[in-house]
């Protein structure tokens, strides 16, 4: 039984156990409905949780551990000449074995011996299953693929039996304990609380894992490249240098052009998105009729649902050429791929992040503040400027921060609209690039993973993380400052 089928079966068992527990609780309550400690639904939940949770816990452990165990067992049976090769070659062999195992049908012993003697036939069989190999599989690969199939089948059969046994034992134990005095509600709520804590822990551990993985790889990069040269270098040339080229054998990894390009394009985007988004929010929350607001707000939020690659195409084939031609008429030299083009299109993309959140925040300002301002003789515009916006400022700062974070992390628009040239320039009409674009470019290709050209991507990611963290800390300071003033 596959993992998806097993999980579906556990879901069905959960529903059945819940119905059985609910029925038994209602039977106990007949004639004396107040004699039950908890409502009948909690008894059903108690029985369902005891039936499914132990089995589900074991299934999840099996799903994460069994592929590793099976791979180790198969790898241990490789012939000595295969095990003597490099790790990369062994990984390639194991990948081929997995592909063969996915494409081989269920065969008899005679058929297995036949394809072992004729690898060309095995390749034809795999081709019919959609598995394409560059060369005929070696006999030991076919043997290990068959071993992989057998181990996987045995593993699935074993976990199905264990999960079934645990479900039966859990159901029997919980069913016999259901009584009027059972504190089912307390038990179910405790399990629910434990689940919520586990979910929070997973989120925290995931964040810590991401940070630590990026940090360790960055430290490995800084063993090869000087930290000072990375942070304050003004030349980005990570390629291996030819004889006579400056920068040594490992190239130059100056961060400044990439960081400047990221902040430059993000600043242009915010200069477009913040005024338009904030004015849109003020209009929809303070001036627009309910019917207009019901139409305008969803239409504005459609911008957030457009894929970024579509924005990139729009910038590449429409905005960039338009700016170039307009600049030519005005005597300005504007490149078709420029920081201005990327910033304008990115600003349009993040308008909903500012407008929608700001609209909700402004609408949440108590009406009593507005009425008090009107009572003192202020006009509507004066009330908005001097009462509503200051009261909503912490939330507006959060909306702008979210928009800024979205702009800092954008990649596709920059690739298509601003180019990939790492230029240190203050001219918005020239091509620049960002940190995210270079992270993608450094992690693609045929370079070895432990080279500075690849590890620099983690250093760039750590830098981007620290920049975003600094923005969040500053925004939190602003929020706390004005919250103390208006609360």
VMD Tcl script that draws the C-alpha trace (Angstrom):
set ca {
  {0.00 0.00 0.00}
  {1.47 3.35 -1.04}
  {1.84 6.24 1.38}
  {-1.04 8.22 -0.12}
  {-3.33 5.18 0.01}
  {-2.30 4.48 3.60}
  {-3.02 8.07 4.66}
  {-6.39 7.94 2.91}
  {-7.20 4.69 4.74}
  {-6.28 6.28 8.07}
  {-8.56 9.22 7.27}
  {-11.45 6.83 6.61}
  {-10.67 4.93 9.83}
  {-10.66 8.23 11.72}
  {-14.17 9.05 10.51}
  {-15.45 5.55 11.29}
  {-13.95 5.61 14.80}
  {-15.44 9.04 15.44}
  {-18.90 7.84 14.44}
  {-18.56 4.73 16.63}
  {-17.43 6.76 19.64}
  {-20.21 9.28 19.12}
  {-22.81 6.49 18.92}
  {-21.54 4.85 22.10}
  {-21.56 8.17 23.99}
  {-25.13 8.86 22.87}
  {-26.08 5.38 24.01}
  {-24.60 6.06 27.44}
  {-26.49 9.35 27.63}
  {-29.94 7.87 26.99}
  {-32.19 8.57 29.91}
  {-29.52 10.62 31.68}
  {-28.09 13.19 29.24}
  {-26.38 15.16 32.02}
  {-24.52 12.16 33.37}
  {-21.78 12.45 30.72}
  {-18.72 14.46 31.69}
  {-18.28 15.77 28.10}
  {-20.42 16.25 25.07}
  {-20.79 13.16 22.84}
  {-18.60 14.66 20.13}
  {-15.59 14.67 22.45}
  {-16.00 10.93 23.04}
  {-16.01 10.39 19.30}
  {-12.91 12.51 18.94}
  {-11.25 10.63 21.81}
  {-11.81 7.26 20.14}
  {-10.78 8.56 16.70}
  {-7.56 10.11 18.00}
  {-6.52 6.99 19.92}
  {-7.24 4.88 16.84}
  {-5.34 6.95 14.29}
  {-2.60 8.94 16.04}
  {-0.26 6.04 17.00}
  {-0.53 4.55 13.52}
  {-0.08 7.96 11.87}
  {3.02 8.68 13.97}
  {4.64 5.40 12.92}
  {3.67 5.91 9.26}
  {5.26 9.36 9.17}
  {8.48 8.07 10.71}
  {8.48 5.23 8.18}
  {7.87 7.61 5.27}
  {10.91 9.71 6.22}
  {13.27 6.89 7.21}
  {12.49 3.99 4.86}
  {13.90 5.55 1.63}
  {17.21 6.21 3.38}
  {17.40 2.71 4.86}
  {16.50 1.03 1.56}
  {19.06 3.12 -0.34}
  {21.76 2.15 2.15}
  {20.90 -1.55 1.83}
  {20.95 -1.37 -1.97}
  {24.17 0.63 -2.00}
  {25.86 -1.88 0.29}
  {25.22 -4.60 -2.32}
  {26.92 -2.75 -5.17}
  {29.93 -4.57 -6.65}
  {33.38 -3.52 -5.36}
  {34.31 -1.76 -8.61}
  {31.21 0.46 -8.31}
  {31.80 1.24 -4.63}
  {35.38 2.22 -5.40}
  {34.24 5.13 -7.57}
  {33.72 8.72 -6.43}
  {30.65 9.85 -4.55}
  {29.34 11.61 -7.62}
  {29.62 8.47 -9.74}
  {27.97 6.35 -7.03}
  {25.11 8.87 -6.81}
  {24.73 8.62 -10.60}
  {24.63 4.81 -10.40}
  {22.01 4.91 -7.63}
  {19.93 7.34 -9.67}
  {20.04 4.97 -12.62}
  {19.01 2.07 -10.38}
  {16.04 4.05 -9.06}
  {14.99 4.92 -12.62}
  {15.19 1.26 -13.64}
  {13.16 0.22 -10.58}
  {10.44 2.73 -11.47}
  {10.20 1.43 -15.04}
  {10.46 -2.32 -14.52}
  {7.14 -4.18 -14.46}
  {6.39 -7.12 -12.19}
  {8.19 -10.08 -13.75}
  {8.73 -13.77 -13.12}
  {12.15 -15.21 -12.27}
  {12.59 -16.45 -15.84}
  {11.83 -13.02 -17.30}
  {14.28 -11.43 -14.85}
  {17.05 -13.81 -15.94}
  {16.25 -13.08 -19.59}
  {16.62 -9.31 -19.32}
  {19.80 -9.75 -17.25}
  {21.29 -11.68 -20.13}
  {20.06 -9.12 -22.66}
  {20.44 -5.51 -21.37}
  {19.20 -4.18 -24.72}
  {15.81 -5.80 -24.07}
  {15.75 -4.28 -20.60}
  {16.32 -0.88 -22.16}
  {13.42 -1.44 -24.56}
  {11.12 -2.44 -21.68}
  {12.13 0.64 -19.73}
  {11.55 2.84 -22.79}
  {7.95 1.61 -23.01}
  {7.51 2.66 -19.37}
  {8.82 6.16 -20.10}
  {12.30 5.63 -18.59}
  {15.04 6.70 -21.03}
  {18.62 5.61 -20.31}
  {21.71 6.93 -22.06}
  {23.19 3.41 -22.36}
  {22.25 -0.20 -21.81}
  {21.95 -0.96 -18.08}
  {24.61 -3.19 -16.61}
  {23.53 -6.53 -15.11}
  {24.34 -5.48 -11.55}
  {22.09 -2.44 -11.99}
  {19.19 -4.72 -12.93}
  {19.88 -6.88 -9.87}
  {19.99 -3.91 -7.54}
  {16.85 -2.46 -9.15}
  {15.05 -5.73 -8.47}
  {16.35 -5.65 -4.90}
  {15.06 -2.09 -4.56}
  {11.63 -3.19 -5.81}
  {11.54 -6.13 -3.39}
  {12.65 -4.06 -0.39}
  {10.14 -1.32 -1.20}
  {7.30 -3.84 -1.51}
  {8.27 -5.54 1.76}
  {8.55 -2.17 3.48}
  {5.09 -1.10 2.33}
  {3.58 -4.42 3.36}
  {5.24 -4.24 6.78}
  {4.13 -0.68 7.52}
  {0.59 -1.50 6.40}
  {0.48 -4.39 8.84}
  {2.02 -2.38 11.69}
  {-0.35 0.57 11.11}
  {-3.35 -1.77 11.02}
  {-2.26 -3.46 14.26}
  {-1.72 -0.13 16.02}
  {-5.11 1.14 14.83}
  {-6.86 -1.99 16.14}
  {-5.06 -1.83 19.49}
  {-5.73 1.88 19.88}
  {-9.40 1.43 19.00}
  {-9.81 -1.47 21.44}
  {-8.11 0.41 24.29}
  {-10.06 3.64 23.81}
  {-13.39 1.92 23.19}
  {-13.20 0.01 26.49}
  {-12.39 3.21 28.39}
  {-15.41 5.18 27.16}
  {-17.66 5.72 30.17}
  {-19.81 8.47 31.62}
  {-17.02 9.67 33.92}
  {-14.30 9.74 31.23}
  {-12.90 13.28 30.85}
  {-12.95 13.08 27.08}
  {-13.06 16.83 26.56}
  {-9.92 17.39 28.64}
  {-8.03 14.66 26.78}
  {-9.07 15.86 23.32}
  {-8.23 19.47 24.15}
  {-4.83 18.42 25.55}
  {-4.05 16.52 22.35}
  {-5.20 19.48 20.27}
  {-2.97 21.81 22.28}
  {-0.04 19.44 21.82}
  {-0.70 19.47 18.07}
  {-0.70 23.27 18.00}
  {2.56 23.37 19.95}
  {4.07 20.82 17.56}
  {3.02 22.92 14.56}
  {4.62 26.01 16.09}
  {7.76 24.05 16.88}
  {8.01 22.82 13.30}
  {7.78 26.40 12.03}
  {10.47 27.56 14.46}
  {12.78 24.64 13.71}
  {12.32 25.15 9.97}
  {13.35 28.79 10.31}
  {16.34 27.84 12.44}
  {17.33 25.13 9.97}
  {17.21 27.55 7.04}
  {19.30 30.13 8.88}
  {21.88 27.59 10.09}
  {22.24 25.90 6.69}
  {22.83 29.24 4.99}
  {25.19 30.33 7.77}
  {27.39 27.21 7.68}
  {27.74 27.30 3.89}
  {28.52 31.02 4.08}
  {31.27 30.37 6.63}
  {32.75 27.79 4.27}
  {32.72 30.44 1.52}
  {34.49 32.95 3.74}
  {37.31 30.44 4.27}
  {38.15 30.97 0.58}
  {37.19 34.63 0.11}
  {38.06 37.46 2.45}
  {35.02 38.89 4.26}
  {36.20 42.46 3.82}
  {36.65 42.03 0.07}
  {33.17 40.48 -0.18}
  {31.40 43.21 1.78}
  {33.18 46.21 0.29}
  {34.32 44.97 -3.10}
  {32.99 46.96 -6.04}
  {33.62 44.39 -8.78}
  {31.49 41.30 -9.31}
  {33.31 38.78 -11.49}
  {32.95 35.29 -9.98}
  {34.32 33.43 -12.97}
  {37.70 31.72 -12.89}
  {40.19 34.32 -14.03}
  {42.33 33.87 -17.11}
  {46.10 34.37 -16.85}
  {46.85 38.03 -16.29}
  {43.34 38.95 -15.19}
  {43.05 40.77 -11.88}
  {41.30 39.13 -8.98}
  {43.32 35.95 -8.67}
  {42.30 32.44 -9.66}
  {38.90 32.60 -8.00}
  {37.55 35.80 -9.52}
  {36.15 38.77 -7.59}
  {33.05 38.67 -5.36}
  {32.25 42.29 -4.59}
  {28.84 42.61 -2.95}
  {28.40 46.35 -3.36}
  {27.09 46.34 -6.98}
  {24.52 43.65 -6.20}
  {23.37 45.23 -2.94}
  {23.11 48.63 -4.57}
  {21.12 47.21 -7.49}
  {18.72 45.49 -5.07}
  {18.14 48.64 -3.00}
  {18.03 50.88 -6.07}
  {15.33 48.91 -7.87}
  {13.38 48.39 -4.63}
  {13.48 52.13 -3.92}
  {12.11 52.93 -7.39}
  {9.39 50.34 -6.89}
  {8.40 51.80 -3.51}
  {8.38 55.31 -4.96}
  {5.74 54.04 -7.39}
  {3.78 51.72 -5.11}
  {3.58 53.68 -1.85}
  {1.92 56.89 -3.17}
  {-0.41 55.05 -5.55}
  {-1.27 52.35 -3.02}
  {-1.76 54.74 -0.12}
  {-3.90 57.17 -2.13}
  {-5.97 54.23 -3.41}
  {-6.48 53.04 0.16}
  {-7.53 56.51 1.35}
  {-10.01 56.83 -1.49}
  {-11.55 53.39 -0.98}
  {-11.83 53.72 2.80}
  {-12.84 57.38 3.13}
  {-14.38 58.62 -0.12}
  {-15.61 55.73 -2.27}
  {-19.22 54.61 -2.16}
  {-19.78 51.03 -0.96}
  {-20.69 49.91 -4.46}
  {-17.55 51.45 -5.96}
  {-15.40 49.98 -3.19}
  {-16.87 46.51 -3.75}
  {-15.72 46.65 -7.38}
  {-12.48 48.64 -7.14}
  {-10.78 46.72 -4.34}
  {-11.04 43.24 -5.96}
  {-9.89 44.64 -9.30}
  {-6.88 46.23 -7.62}
  {-6.02 43.01 -5.82}
  {-5.97 41.13 -9.13}
  {-2.52 42.67 -9.66}
  {-1.18 40.52 -6.82}
  {-2.35 37.34 -8.54}
  {-0.57 37.92 -11.84}
  {2.56 35.72 -12.15}
  {5.80 37.66 -11.93}
  {7.00 36.19 -15.24}
  {4.06 37.97 -16.90}
  {5.19 41.25 -15.36}
  {8.67 40.50 -16.65}
  {7.38 39.98 -20.19}
  {5.35 43.18 -19.91}
  {8.44 45.10 -18.84}
  {10.60 43.49 -21.55}
  {8.35 43.98 -24.56}
  {6.31 47.06 -23.55}
  {7.71 49.23 -20.76}
  {11.40 48.91 -21.65}
  {11.02 49.74 -25.37}
  {8.56 52.56 -24.51}
  {11.05 54.17 -22.13}
  {13.87 53.72 -24.65}
  {11.90 55.33 -27.48}
  {10.56 58.12 -25.27}
  {14.06 58.84 -24.01}
  {15.36 58.97 -27.60}
  {12.80 61.67 -28.43}
  {13.87 63.64 -25.35}
  {17.57 63.19 -25.98}
  {18.06 60.68 -23.15}
  {19.94 57.42 -23.49}
  {17.67 54.90 -21.74}
  {18.53 51.23 -22.08}
  {15.72 48.80 -22.92}
  {16.69 46.84 -19.80}
  {17.19 49.37 -17.03}
  {16.64 49.89 -13.33}
  {13.84 52.33 -14.14}
  {11.95 49.79 -16.22}
  {12.23 47.07 -13.57}
  {11.36 49.48 -10.76}
  {8.25 50.81 -12.49}
  {6.85 47.35 -13.26}
  {7.76 46.02 -9.82}
  {6.07 49.04 -8.26}
  {2.87 48.21 -10.15}
  {3.12 44.63 -8.94}
  {3.36 45.56 -5.22}
  {0.62 48.21 -5.25}
  {-1.94 45.71 -3.82}
  {0.35 44.96 -0.87}
  {0.21 48.63 0.11}
  {-3.35 49.49 -0.90}
  {-5.21 46.47 0.44}
  {-3.47 46.34 3.80}
  {-3.58 50.11 4.25}
  {-7.27 50.13 3.37}
  {-8.02 47.55 6.06}
  {-5.90 49.42 8.59}
  {-7.47 52.82 7.85}
  {-10.96 51.33 8.00}
  {-10.13 49.89 11.42}
  {-9.45 53.34 12.92}
  {-12.29 54.02 15.39}
  {-15.06 56.19 14.00}
  {-15.06 58.13 17.26}
  {-11.73 59.73 16.30}
  {-13.21 61.00 13.06}
  {-16.35 62.30 14.75}
  {-14.29 64.07 17.39}
  {-12.25 65.78 14.68}
  {-15.39 66.83 12.83}
  {-16.82 68.17 16.10}
  {-13.80 70.43 16.48}
  {-14.44 71.91 13.05}
  {-11.91 69.99 10.95}
  {-12.69 69.21 7.35}
  {-12.62 65.68 5.93}
  {-9.18 66.11 4.39}
  {-7.79 67.61 7.60}
  {-9.24 64.71 9.59}
  {-7.57 62.22 7.27}
  {-4.19 63.98 7.40}
  {-4.06 64.80 11.11}
  {-6.14 62.09 12.77}
  {-6.74 59.00 10.63}
  {-3.32 58.59 9.02}
  {-1.32 59.17 12.26}
  {-3.53 56.68 14.07}
  {-3.07 54.12 11.28}
  {0.64 54.82 10.78}
  {1.99 51.70 12.52}
  {-0.09 49.46 10.27}
  {0.80 51.47 7.17}
  {4.49 51.09 8.02}
  {3.93 47.34 8.21}
  {2.25 47.35 4.80}
  {5.11 49.31 3.27}
  {7.60 46.93 4.87}
  {5.78 43.95 3.39}
  {5.83 45.60 -0.03}
  {9.53 46.40 0.36}
  {10.33 42.81 1.34}
  {8.42 41.60 -1.71}
  {10.40 43.95 -3.92}
  {13.75 42.94 -2.42}
  {13.07 39.25 -3.07}
  {11.83 39.59 -6.66}
  {13.83 37.80 -9.38}
  {11.99 37.30 -12.68}
  {11.12 40.94 -13.29}
  {14.74 41.93 -12.68}
  {16.11 39.26 -15.02}
  {13.89 40.35 -17.91}
  {13.60 44.08 -17.26}
  {16.91 45.11 -15.65}
  {19.37 42.56 -17.02}
  {22.07 40.56 -15.29}
  {24.95 43.04 -15.45}
  {26.35 43.91 -12.00}
  {26.86 47.65 -12.50}
  {27.53 50.15 -9.73}
  {25.70 53.18 -11.09}
  {23.40 55.91 -9.87}
  {21.82 56.27 -13.30}
  {18.36 54.65 -13.35}
  {18.54 54.50 -17.16}
  {21.30 51.86 -17.10}
  {21.17 48.11 -16.50}
  {21.72 46.76 -12.99}
  {21.01 43.48 -11.27}
  {20.06 42.25 -7.80}
  {21.21 39.73 -5.21}
  {18.41 37.27 -5.98}
  {19.30 37.12 -9.66}
  {22.91 36.25 -8.86}
  {21.85 33.62 -6.34}
  {19.96 31.85 -9.11}
  {22.77 32.21 -11.65}
  {25.44 30.92 -9.23}
  {23.42 27.83 -8.33}
  {22.82 26.82 -11.94}
  {25.45 25.29 -14.17}
  {28.05 22.56 -13.87}
  {30.30 24.03 -11.17}
  {31.20 21.86 -8.20}
  {29.18 22.56 -5.08}
  {32.21 23.26 -2.85}
  {33.68 25.98 -5.07}
  {33.51 29.68 -4.15}
  {31.50 30.30 -7.32}
  {28.68 28.18 -5.88}
  {29.07 28.89 -2.16}
  {28.84 32.62 -2.79}
  {25.10 32.11 -3.36}
  {24.73 31.24 0.33}
  {26.71 34.31 1.37}
  {24.41 36.42 -0.80}
  {21.37 34.75 0.76}
  {22.70 35.45 4.26}
  {23.26 39.09 3.32}
  {19.74 39.39 1.98}
  {18.40 37.81 5.17}
  {20.28 40.32 7.34}
  {19.05 43.24 5.25}
  {15.45 42.09 5.58}
  {15.92 41.52 9.30}
  {17.24 45.06 9.71}
  {14.20 46.44 7.88}
  {11.89 44.46 10.17}
  {13.66 45.66 13.32}
  {13.45 49.28 12.18}
  {9.79 48.94 11.27}
  {9.07 47.38 14.67}
  {10.74 50.37 16.32}
  {8.52 52.77 14.35}
  {5.40 50.75 15.19}
  {6.16 50.73 18.91}
  {6.99 54.41 18.95}
  {3.70 55.56 17.46}
  {1.65 52.89 19.23}
  {2.73 54.39 22.55}
  {1.66 57.78 21.27}
  {-1.85 56.89 20.12}
  {-2.95 54.18 22.55}
}
mol new
graphics top color blue
foreach p $ca { graphics top sphere $p radius 0.5 }
foreach p [lrange $ca 0 end-1] q [lrange $ca 1 end] { graphics top cylinder $p $q radius 0.2 }
display resetview
